[in-house]
Amino acid sequence: MSYSKPLDGKAGLLMSVDYPMEPFRIKMIEPIQSTTREQRVKLIANAYYNVFNLKAEEILVDLLTDSGTGAMSQEQWSALMLGDESYAGARSYYRLLESVKELTGFELVLPAHQGRGAEKVFFAVMAQPGQYVLGNGHFDTTTGHIDARGSIPVNFIPKTTLDPTFEAPFKGNMDIDAADAFIKEKGKDACALILLTITNNTLGGQPVSMDNIRQTRELADKYGLPFYFDAARMTENAFFIHDRDSEYSSKSIREILLEQMSYADGFIMSAKKDGLSNIGGLITTRDEEIFQPLKEYLILNEGYITYGGLAGRDLDVIAQGLREATDVDYLRYRTGQVAYLGSKMEESGIPMLKPFGGHAVYVDAKTMLPHIDVEEFPAHTFAVELYIEGGVRAVEIGTLLAGRDPKTGKNRIAPLELVRLAIPRRMYTQTHLDHVANSAAKLVDRASSMKGMQITYESEHLRHFTVRLRYK
Ligand SMILES: Cc1ncc(COP(=O)(O)O)c(C=O)c1O
């Protein structure tokens, strides 16, 4: 494989990125309110220093997540009106089926209310208690559902990937040799399946190469294991292949997407990302035998097989959104917006995870705030300070999120202390992102005087959502 554009993040060499023009005009607006710094100091204290406790109206630019937060197109709003709310056999389901078939090649398709709904049904059928689910970086709800099933999540991450400054075009890849050695050691029957997440959210929205996908197929075939995708950001992944692998630069996104999906036995998906929808999920497979129990679990947990916990109108929105998400101009703008924000922040001296991924930029808080111990959550301090500075909401992805080891009660120390700034799709403009970058830049000068945080309340599971903290 050769790369048309060598990535340019070698030490000390910074590249400015131009802001990509939006491939759309704005037809409807949602007002946002500004707050003063003094108000924000009080608001975040009242929220127990947990950004999840802030109200939307207290935030100027909300980069908490790219999940279900995007803006719909005029075609999606029109599709919504065509929604067929029949309990069974709705036209909306068949339109969704057509769209998924056309774009991914899969014909056995079930809707779910969102990604984790799909995960619950999928793992109930695909993984037995005690079996391993192999991956390149399972997302936290995926890990949660594998755990809840009594199965064991295990990831094969190349060592270089954990270096935030290491530049590689496909840093989301799975370490195939390590996975191979693991299956050999444990035995095929101890492993349920391989689940490759595209793009790799846990590791910074980094793409997976077509070579790595092909090799994963070969590995699955070698041992007779099923191979599925967590395809939440499948079109962003296809765009990175188009952009970074010269073998694919003359192929269309749809051609690349079809090839990418052709290697797998099916996929689960949160449609709240590349489905360009505010809600929804999908499960697909090629295997008729698996489809039957999937349908049964879906009916039990989500709803009948032609709606899966969604309204008919949501199915139409996803059918249309999936098609729009394959538009190369949209994808160039989307990934360009992320790179623009990342490069602006890097220019002002903020250490960033490189290269910039598909849906978010990540601040390397351990490098930025080396005086704050990881058990005092430096990335969370940064997120709180960014809110106070500019009303920008970002989120800690580090030791606070990692929680405690249930056996020892000690903090699980995360490999990286990151602050994630995720960009909702088609929502913010250049001035919003400039405001974010300028607010972050103001933190650089006072970084050395920032303090760590201390937990005053925490829950047993997924503590970051409800945790209460104070400054140390
Ligand atoms: C890769 C990945 N898988 C699964 C999920 C879960 O999807 P949902 O939030 O729709 O339940 C997410 C959500 O962020 C995700 O990024």
The ligand as a Tripos MOL2 file, in Angstrom:
@<TRIPOS>MOLECULE
LIG
   16    16     1     0     0
SMALL
NO_CHARGES

@<TRIPOS>ATOM
      1 C1        -18.0460    3.1550   18.1930 C.3       1 LIG1
      2 C2        -19.3220    3.2500   18.9490 C.ar      1 LIG1
      3 N1        -20.0310    2.1400   19.1750 N.ar      1 LIG1
      4 C3        -21.2040    2.1710   19.8580 C.ar      1 LIG1
      5 C4        -21.7010    3.3510   20.3420 C.ar      1 LIG1
      6 C5        -23.0080    3.3560   21.1220 C.3       1 LIG1
      7 O1        -24.0020    3.9410   20.3670 O.3       1 LIG1
      8 P1        -25.2610    4.6950   21.0390 P.3       1 LIG1
      9 O2        -24.7400    5.9060   21.7320 O.co2     1 LIG1
     10 O3        -26.1360    5.0080   19.8610 O.co2     1 LIG1
     11 O4        -25.9090    3.7330   21.9670 O.co2     1 LIG1
     12 C6        -20.9900    4.5390   20.1390 C.ar      1 LIG1
     13 C7        -21.5140    5.8240   20.6700 C.2       1 LIG1
     14 O5        -20.8280    6.7990   20.8280 O.2       1 LIG1
     15 C8        -19.7690    4.4870   19.4190 C.ar      1 LIG1
     16 O6        -19.0420    5.5930   19.1910 O.3       1 LIG1
@<TRIPOS>BOND
     1     1     2 1
     2     2     3 ar
     3     2    15 ar
     4     3     4 ar
     5     4     5 ar
     6     5     6 1
     7     5    12 ar
     8     6     7 1
     9     7     8 1
    10     8     9 2
    11     8    10 1
    12     8    11 1
    13    12    13 1
    14    12    15 ar
    15    13    14 2
    16    15    16 1
@<TRIPOS>SUBSTRUCTURE
     1 LIG1         1 GROUP 0 **** ****
